Amino acid sequence: MNALLAELRYDTKFAELQNTYANLFSAVGLNVYPITEAETLTLQQLEDQIHSAWSELGEGLH
């Protein structure tokens, strides 16, 4: 049970960190998702482009 709670706390803090990054980027006017024509992409293509954009910013989601 303690391991489960620790993982939950970790995931919550990681989500808060990502939210803070998004707020910071928004505040300075950075476009963190420079994706064009998102409406025509498949979900996998969109995921790949978002992951690539975050990796280029040094975040590295995976």
PDB file of N, CA, C and O in Angstrom:
ATOM      1  N   MET A   1       0.823  -1.186   0.000  1.00  0.00           N
ATOM      2  CA  MET A   1       0.000   0.000   0.000  1.00  0.00           C
ATOM      3  C   MET A   1       0.870   1.254   0.000  1.00  0.00           C
ATOM      4  O   MET A   1       0.557   2.238  -0.669  1.00  0.00           O
ATOM      5  N   ASN A   2       1.968   1.206   0.760  1.00  0.00           N
ATOM      6  CA  ASN A   2       2.865   2.360   0.795  1.00  0.00           C
ATOM      7  C   ASN A   2       3.487   2.626  -0.571  1.00  0.00           C
ATOM      8  O   ASN A   2       3.656   3.779  -0.969  1.00  0.00           O
ATOM      9  N   ALA A   3       3.823   1.573  -1.278  1.00  0.00           N
ATOM     10  CA  ALA A   3       4.407   1.740  -2.614  1.00  0.00           C
ATOM     11  C   ALA A   3       3.398   2.379  -3.566  1.00  0.00           C
ATOM     12  O   ALA A   3       3.755   3.232  -4.378  1.00  0.00           O
ATOM     13  N   LEU A   4       2.163   1.971  -3.462  1.00  0.00           N
ATOM     14  CA  LEU A   4       1.109   2.535  -4.302  1.00  0.00           C
ATOM     15  C   LEU A   4       0.912   4.019  -3.999  1.00  0.00           C
ATOM     16  O   LEU A   4       0.776   4.827  -4.918  1.00  0.00           O
ATOM     17  N   LEU A   5       0.896   4.376  -2.732  1.00  0.00           N
ATOM     18  CA  LEU A   5       0.745   5.775  -2.345  1.00  0.00           C
ATOM     19  C   LEU A   5       1.952   6.606  -2.777  1.00  0.00           C
ATOM     20  O   LEU A   5       1.802   7.756  -3.189  1.00  0.00           O
ATOM     21  N   ALA A   6       3.133   6.031  -2.685  1.00  0.00           N
ATOM     22  CA  ALA A   6       4.334   6.740  -3.121  1.00  0.00           C
ATOM     23  C   ALA A   6       4.297   6.996  -4.627  1.00  0.00           C
ATOM     24  O   ALA A   6       4.673   8.072  -5.091  1.00  0.00           O
ATOM     25  N   GLU A   7       3.846   6.008  -5.376  1.00  0.00           N
ATOM     26  CA  GLU A   7       3.740   6.182  -6.823  1.00  0.00           C
ATOM     27  C   GLU A   7       2.693   7.240  -7.168  1.00  0.00           C
ATOM     28  O   GLU A   7       2.887   8.032  -8.091  1.00  0.00           O
ATOM     29  N   LEU A   8       1.604   7.252  -6.438  1.00  0.00           N
ATOM     30  CA  LEU A   8       0.569   8.257  -6.653  1.00  0.00           C
ATOM     31  C   LEU A   8       1.107   9.658  -6.364  1.00  0.00           C
ATOM     32  O   LEU A   8       0.844  10.592  -7.121  1.00  0.00           O
ATOM     33  N   ARG A   9       1.850   9.805  -5.285  1.00  0.00           N
ATOM     34  CA  ARG A   9       2.446  11.105  -4.961  1.00  0.00           C
ATOM     35  C   ARG A   9       3.435  11.535  -6.034  1.00  0.00           C
ATOM     36  O   ARG A   9       3.466  12.699  -6.432  1.00  0.00           O
ATOM     37  N   TYR A  10       4.237  10.593  -6.495  1.00  0.00           N
ATOM     38  CA  TYR A  10       5.208  10.891  -7.556  1.00  0.00           C
ATOM     39  C   TYR A  10       4.502  11.357  -8.829  1.00  0.00           C
ATOM     40  O   TYR A  10       4.882  12.366  -9.423  1.00  0.00           O
ATOM     41  N   ASP A  11       3.472  10.617  -9.243  1.00  0.00           N
ATOM     42  CA  ASP A  11       2.738  10.973 -10.463  1.00  0.00           C
ATOM     43  C   ASP A  11       2.074  12.337 -10.327  1.00  0.00           C
ATOM     44  O   ASP A  11       2.048  13.115 -11.281  1.00  0.00           O
ATOM     45  N   THR A  12       1.538  12.626  -9.144  1.00  0.00           N
ATOM     46  CA  THR A  12       0.902  13.924  -8.907  1.00  0.00           C
ATOM     47  C   THR A  12       1.921  15.050  -8.999  1.00  0.00           C
ATOM     48  O   THR A  12       1.650  16.076  -9.622  1.00  0.00           O
ATOM     49  N   LYS A  13       3.065  14.877  -8.401  1.00  0.00           N
ATOM     50  CA  LYS A  13       4.108  15.908  -8.449  1.00  0.00           C
ATOM     51  C   LYS A  13       4.643  16.079  -9.866  1.00  0.00           C
ATOM     52  O   LYS A  13       4.949  17.198 -10.278  1.00  0.00           O
ATOM     53  N   PHE A  14       4.760  14.992 -10.614  1.00  0.00           N
ATOM     54  CA  PHE A  14       5.221  15.082 -11.993  1.00  0.00           C
ATOM     55  C   PHE A  14       4.210  15.856 -12.837  1.00  0.00           C
ATOM     56  O   PHE A  14       4.595  16.665 -13.682  1.00  0.00           O
ATOM     57  N   ALA A  15       2.926  15.611 -12.611  1.00  0.00           N
ATOM     58  CA  ALA A  15       1.879  16.353 -13.329  1.00  0.00           C
ATOM     59  C   ALA A  15       1.927  17.837 -12.967  1.00  0.00           C
ATOM     60  O   ALA A  15       1.738  18.693 -13.831  1.00  0.00           O
ATOM     61  N   GLU A  16       2.175  18.138 -11.716  1.00  0.00           N
ATOM     62  CA  GLU A  16       2.306  19.529 -11.295  1.00  0.00           C
ATOM     63  C   GLU A  16       3.508  20.187 -11.962  1.00  0.00           C
ATOM     64  O   GLU A  16       3.440  21.351 -12.358  1.00  0.00           O
ATOM     65  N   LEU A  17       4.602  19.453 -12.086  1.00  0.00           N
ATOM     66  CA  LEU A  17       5.788  19.968 -12.757  1.00  0.00           C
ATOM     67  C   LEU A  17       5.497  20.281 -14.216  1.00  0.00           C
ATOM     68  O   LEU A  17       5.889  21.335 -14.717  1.00  0.00           O
ATOM     69  N   GLN A  18       4.814  19.374 -14.900  1.00  0.00           N
ATOM     70  CA  GLN A  18       4.469  19.607 -16.294  1.00  0.00           C
ATOM     71  C   GLN A  18       3.542  20.812 -16.440  1.00  0.00           C
ATOM     72  O   GLN A  18       3.679  21.589 -17.385  1.00  0.00           O
ATOM     73  N   ASN A  19       2.618  20.969 -15.528  1.00  0.00           N
ATOM     74  CA  ASN A  19       1.713  22.117 -15.546  1.00  0.00           C
ATOM     75  C   ASN A  19       2.503  23.411 -15.337  1.00  0.00           C
ATOM     76  O   ASN A  19       2.223  24.425 -15.977  1.00  0.00           O
ATOM     77  N   THR A  20       3.478  23.372 -14.452  1.00  0.00           N
ATOM     78  CA  THR A  20       4.317  24.541 -14.218  1.00  0.00           C
ATOM     79  C   THR A  20       5.112  24.899 -15.468  1.00  0.00           C
ATOM     80  O   THR A  20       5.219  26.074 -15.819  1.00  0.00           O
ATOM     81  N   TYR A  21       5.671  23.895 -16.143  1.00  0.00           N
ATOM     82  CA  TYR A  21       6.372  24.137 -17.405  1.00  0.00           C
ATOM     83  C   TYR A  21       5.438  24.798 -18.415  1.00  0.00           C
ATOM     84  O   TYR A  21       5.821  25.765 -19.073  1.00  0.00           O
ATOM     85  N   ALA A  22       4.224  24.286 -18.540  1.00  0.00           N
ATOM     86  CA  ALA A  22       3.264  24.835 -19.498  1.00  0.00           C
ATOM     87  C   ALA A  22       2.938  26.284 -19.169  1.00  0.00           C
ATOM     88  O   ALA A  22       2.858  27.123 -20.065  1.00  0.00           O
ATOM     89  N   ASN A  23       2.750  26.578 -17.896  1.00  0.00           N
ATOM     90  CA  ASN A  23       2.462  27.951 -17.491  1.00  0.00           C
ATOM     91  C   ASN A  23       3.638  28.873 -17.771  1.00  0.00           C
ATOM     92  O   ASN A  23       3.451  30.008 -18.210  1.00  0.00           O
ATOM     93  N   LEU A  24       4.839  28.392 -17.522  1.00  0.00           N
ATOM     94  CA  LEU A  24       6.041  29.185 -17.793  1.00  0.00           C
ATOM     95  C   LEU A  24       6.182  29.468 -19.286  1.00  0.00           C
ATOM     96  O   LEU A  24       6.418  30.608 -19.688  1.00  0.00           O
ATOM     97  N   PHE A  25       6.038  28.435 -20.097  1.00  0.00           N
ATOM     98  CA  PHE A  25       6.156  28.617 -21.540  1.00  0.00           C
ATOM     99  C   PHE A  25       5.085  29.569 -22.054  1.00  0.00           C
ATOM    100  O   PHE A  25       5.349  30.398 -22.926  1.00  0.00           O
ATOM    101  N   SER A  26       3.894  29.451 -21.521  1.00  0.00           N
ATOM    102  CA  SER A  26       2.805  30.336 -21.929  1.00  0.00           C
ATOM    103  C   SER A  26       3.102  31.775 -21.527  1.00  0.00           C
ATOM    104  O   SER A  26       2.833  32.705 -22.288  1.00  0.00           O
ATOM    105  N   ALA A  27       3.654  31.956 -20.339  1.00  0.00           N
ATOM    106  CA  ALA A  27       3.936  33.298 -19.841  1.00  0.00           C
ATOM    107  C   ALA A  27       4.982  34.024 -20.699  1.00  0.00           C
ATOM    108  O   ALA A  27       4.907  35.240 -20.876  1.00  0.00           O
ATOM    109  N   VAL A  28       5.950  33.276 -21.227  1.00  0.00           N
ATOM    110  CA  VAL A  28       6.983  33.917 -22.050  1.00  0.00           C
ATOM    111  C   VAL A  28       6.659  33.840 -23.535  1.00  0.00           C
ATOM    112  O   VAL A  28       7.440  34.301 -24.368  1.00  0.00           O
ATOM    113  N   GLY A  29       5.518  33.263 -23.869  1.00  0.00           N
ATOM    114  CA  GLY A  29       5.055  33.256 -25.255  1.00  0.00           C
ATOM    115  C   GLY A  29       5.651  32.179 -26.140  1.00  0.00           C
ATOM    116  O   GLY A  29       5.657  32.318 -27.363  1.00  0.00           O
ATOM    117  N   LEU A  30       6.156  31.100 -25.541  1.00  0.00           N
ATOM    118  CA  LEU A  30       6.686  30.002 -26.338  1.00  0.00           C
ATOM    119  C   LEU A  30       5.566  29.110 -26.831  1.00  0.00           C
ATOM    120  O   LEU A  30       4.628  28.811 -26.092  1.00  0.00           O
ATOM    121  N   ASN A  31       5.662  28.692 -28.066  1.00  0.00           N
ATOM    122  CA  ASN A  31       4.702  27.742 -28.617  1.00  0.00           C
ATOM    123  C   ASN A  31       5.276  26.350 -28.411  1.00  0.00           C
ATOM    124  O   ASN A  31       6.140  25.910 -29.170  1.00  0.00           O
ATOM    125  N   VAL A  32       4.798  25.658 -27.390  1.00  0.00           N
ATOM    126  CA  VAL A  32       5.357  24.353 -27.046  1.00  0.00           C
ATOM    127  C   VAL A  32       4.873  23.242 -27.961  1.00  0.00           C
ATOM    128  O   VAL A  32       5.426  22.143 -27.944  1.00  0.00           O
ATOM    129  N   TYR A  33       3.856  23.512 -28.754  1.00  0.00           N
ATOM    130  CA  TYR A  33       3.347  22.532 -29.699  1.00  0.00           C
ATOM    131  C   TYR A  33       3.290  23.144 -31.093  1.00  0.00           C
ATOM    132  O   TYR A  33       2.209  23.461 -31.590  1.00  0.00           O
ATOM    133  N   PRO A  34       4.455  23.311 -31.727  1.00  0.00           N
ATOM    134  CA  PRO A  34       4.476  23.924 -33.056  1.00  0.00           C
ATOM    135  C   PRO A  34       4.017  22.945 -34.136  1.00  0.00           C
ATOM    136  O   PRO A  34       4.768  22.613 -35.053  1.00  0.00           O
ATOM    137  N   ILE A  35       2.788  22.496 -34.012  1.00  0.00           N
ATOM    138  CA  ILE A  35       2.243  21.484 -34.907  1.00  0.00           C
ATOM    139  C   ILE A  35       1.240  22.149 -35.841  1.00  0.00           C
ATOM    140  O   ILE A  35       0.320  22.840 -35.404  1.00  0.00           O
ATOM    141  N   THR A  36       1.438  21.927 -37.124  1.00  0.00           N
ATOM    142  CA  THR A  36       0.505  22.470 -38.099  1.00  0.00           C
ATOM    143  C   THR A  36      -0.401  21.357 -38.595  1.00  0.00           C
ATOM    144  O   THR A  36      -0.010  20.190 -38.625  1.00  0.00           O
ATOM    145  N   GLU A  37      -1.577  21.717 -38.972  1.00  0.00           N
ATOM    146  CA  GLU A  37      -2.541  20.783 -39.538  1.00  0.00           C
ATOM    147  C   GLU A  37      -2.833  19.600 -38.613  1.00  0.00           C
ATOM    148  O   GLU A  37      -2.885  18.457 -39.067  1.00  0.00           O
ATOM    149  N   ALA A  38      -3.019  19.862 -37.353  1.00  0.00           N
ATOM    150  CA  ALA A  38      -3.277  18.795 -36.382  1.00  0.00           C
ATOM    151  C   ALA A  38      -4.572  18.050 -36.684  1.00  0.00           C
ATOM    152  O   ALA A  38      -4.720  16.883 -36.319  1.00  0.00           O
ATOM    153  N   GLU A  39      -5.502  18.717 -37.347  1.00  0.00           N
ATOM    154  CA  GLU A  39      -6.793  18.083 -37.636  1.00  0.00           C
ATOM    155  C   GLU A  39      -6.656  16.916 -38.616  1.00  0.00           C
ATOM    156  O   GLU A  39      -7.498  16.018 -38.628  1.00  0.00           O
ATOM    157  N   THR A  40      -5.604  16.923 -39.434  1.00  0.00           N
ATOM    158  CA  THR A  40      -5.448  15.883 -40.452  1.00  0.00           C
ATOM    159  C   THR A  40      -4.538  14.743 -39.999  1.00  0.00           C
ATOM    160  O   THR A  40      -4.371  13.761 -40.724  1.00  0.00           O
ATOM    161  N   LEU A  41      -3.955  14.862 -38.824  1.00  0.00           N
ATOM    162  CA  LEU A  41      -3.036  13.839 -38.331  1.00  0.00           C
ATOM    163  C   LEU A  41      -3.791  12.719 -37.618  1.00  0.00           C
ATOM    164  O   LEU A  41      -4.864  12.928 -37.053  1.00  0.00           O
ATOM    165  N   THR A  42      -3.203  11.534 -37.659  1.00  0.00           N
ATOM    166  CA  THR A  42      -3.738  10.453 -36.833  1.00  0.00           C
ATOM    167  C   THR A  42      -3.307  10.717 -35.390  1.00  0.00           C
ATOM    168  O   THR A  42      -2.424  11.536 -35.136  1.00  0.00           O
ATOM    169  N   LEU A  43      -3.927  10.028 -34.471  1.00  0.00           N
ATOM    170  CA  LEU A  43      -3.579  10.201 -33.068  1.00  0.00           C
ATOM    171  C   LEU A  43      -2.109   9.845 -32.827  1.00  0.00           C
ATOM    172  O   LEU A  43      -1.425  10.536 -32.072  1.00  0.00           O
ATOM    173  N   GLN A  44      -1.621   8.784 -33.454  1.00  0.00           N
ATOM    174  CA  GLN A  44      -0.228   8.374 -33.282  1.00  0.00           C
ATOM    175  C   GLN A  44       0.719   9.435 -33.835  1.00  0.00           C
ATOM    176  O   GLN A  44       1.738   9.737 -33.213  1.00  0.00           O
ATOM    177  N   GLN A  45       0.399  10.003 -34.991  1.00  0.00           N
ATOM    178  CA  GLN A  45       1.241  11.051 -35.565  1.00  0.00           C
ATOM    179  C   GLN A  45       1.269  12.286 -34.664  1.00  0.00           C
ATOM    180  O   GLN A  45       2.319  12.900 -34.475  1.00  0.00           O
ATOM    181  N   LEU A  46       0.122  12.640 -34.117  1.00  0.00           N
ATOM    182  CA  LEU A  46       0.049  13.780 -33.214  1.00  0.00           C
ATOM    183  C   LEU A  46       0.870  13.518 -31.956  1.00  0.00           C
ATOM    184  O   LEU A  46       1.601  14.390 -31.488  1.00  0.00           O
ATOM    185  N   GLU A  47       0.741  12.310 -31.414  1.00  0.00           N
ATOM    186  CA  GLU A  47       1.530  11.940 -30.236  1.00  0.00           C
ATOM    187  C   GLU A  47       3.017  12.028 -30.533  1.00  0.00           C
ATOM    188  O   GLU A  47       3.782  12.557 -29.726  1.00  0.00           O
ATOM    189  N   ASP A  48       3.431  11.516 -31.678  1.00  0.00           N
ATOM    190  CA  ASP A  48       4.844  11.552 -32.052  1.00  0.00           C
ATOM    191  C   ASP A  48       5.358  12.984 -32.173  1.00  0.00           C
ATOM    192  O   ASP A  48       6.464  13.291 -31.728  1.00  0.00           O
ATOM    193  N   GLN A  49       4.555  13.857 -32.774  1.00  0.00           N
ATOM    194  CA  GLN A  49       4.984  15.245 -32.938  1.00  0.00           C
ATOM    195  C   GLN A  49       5.063  15.971 -31.598  1.00  0.00           C
ATOM    196  O   GLN A  49       5.985  16.754 -31.369  1.00  0.00           O
ATOM    197  N   ILE A  50       4.107  15.716 -30.721  1.00  0.00           N
ATOM    198  CA  ILE A  50       4.145  16.339 -29.394  1.00  0.00           C
ATOM    199  C   ILE A  50       5.353  15.833 -28.621  1.00  0.00           C
ATOM    200  O   ILE A  50       6.060  16.619 -27.990  1.00  0.00           O
ATOM    201  N   HIS A  51       5.595  14.533 -28.663  1.00  0.00           N
ATOM    202  CA  HIS A  51       6.753  13.966 -27.968  1.00  0.00           C
ATOM    203  C   HIS A  51       8.044  14.558 -28.512  1.00  0.00           C
ATOM    204  O   HIS A  51       8.946  14.893 -27.744  1.00  0.00           O
ATOM    205  N   SER A  52       8.138  14.686 -29.806  1.00  0.00           N
ATOM    206  CA  SER A  52       9.323  15.262 -30.434  1.00  0.00           C
ATOM    207  C   SER A  52       9.525  16.712 -30.004  1.00  0.00           C
ATOM    208  O   SER A  52      10.645  17.130 -29.712  1.00  0.00           O
ATOM    209  N   ALA A  53       8.430  17.478 -29.968  1.00  0.00           N
ATOM    210  CA  ALA A  53       8.522  18.889 -29.569  1.00  0.00           C
ATOM    211  C   ALA A  53       9.004  19.007 -28.119  1.00  0.00           C
ATOM    212  O   ALA A  53       9.845  19.852 -27.814  1.00  0.00           O
ATOM    213  N   TRP A  54       8.479  18.167 -27.231  1.00  0.00           N
ATOM    214  CA  TRP A  54       8.909  18.214 -25.838  1.00  0.00           C
ATOM    215  C   TRP A  54      10.355  17.757 -25.696  1.00  0.00           C
ATOM    216  O   TRP A  54      11.102  18.311 -24.890  1.00  0.00           O
ATOM    217  N   SER A  55      10.754  16.762 -26.462  1.00  0.00           N
ATOM    218  CA  SER A  55      12.137  16.284 -26.391  1.00  0.00           C
ATOM    219  C   SER A  55      13.107  17.372 -26.819  1.00  0.00           C
ATOM    220  O   SER A  55      14.179  17.529 -26.234  1.00  0.00           O
ATOM    221  N   GLU A  56      12.722  18.124 -27.847  1.00  0.00           N
ATOM    222  CA  GLU A  56      13.569  19.218 -28.309  1.00  0.00           C
ATOM    223  C   GLU A  56      13.695  20.314 -27.235  1.00  0.00           C
ATOM    224  O   GLU A  56      14.714  21.001 -27.160  1.00  0.00           O
ATOM    225  N   LEU A  57      12.673  20.467 -26.424  1.00  0.00           N
ATOM    226  CA  LEU A  57      12.728  21.456 -25.346  1.00  0.00           C
ATOM    227  C   LEU A  57      13.486  20.924 -24.122  1.00  0.00           C
ATOM    228  O   LEU A  57      13.681  21.644 -23.143  1.00  0.00           O
ATOM    229  N   GLY A  58      13.899  19.686 -24.186  1.00  0.00           N
ATOM    230  CA  GLY A  58      14.670  19.120 -23.089  1.00  0.00           C
ATOM    231  C   GLY A  58      13.830  18.449 -22.024  1.00  0.00           C
ATOM    232  O   GLY A  58      14.354  18.014 -20.999  1.00  0.00           O
ATOM    233  N   GLU A  59      12.531  18.361 -22.257  1.00  0.00           N
ATOM    234  CA  GLU A  59      11.665  17.752 -21.255  1.00  0.00           C
ATOM    235  C   GLU A  59      11.774  16.241 -21.273  1.00  0.00           C
ATOM    236  O   GLU A  59      11.916  15.626 -20.216  1.00  0.00           O
ATOM    237  N   GLY A  60      11.711  15.629 -22.442  1.00  0.00           N
ATOM    238  CA  GLY A  60      11.827  14.175 -22.552  1.00  0.00           C
ATOM    239  C   GLY A  60      10.779  13.437 -21.763  1.00  0.00           C
ATOM    240  O   GLY A  60      11.045  13.025 -20.634  1.00  0.00           O
ATOM    241  N   LEU A  61       9.604  13.256 -22.308  1.00  0.00           N
ATOM    242  CA  LEU A  61       8.523  12.617 -21.573  1.00  0.00           C
ATOM    243  C   LEU A  61       8.719  11.138 -21.346  1.00  0.00           C
ATOM    244  O   LEU A  61       8.201  10.602 -20.367  1.00  0.00           O
ATOM    245  N   HIS A  62       9.448  10.454 -22.216  1.00  0.00           N
ATOM    246  CA  HIS A  62       9.592   9.007 -22.049  1.00  0.00           C
ATOM    247  C   HIS A  62      11.010   8.657 -21.739  1.00  0.00           C
ATOM    248  O   HIS A  62      11.331   7.481 -21.564  1.00  0.00           O
TER     249      HIS A  62
END
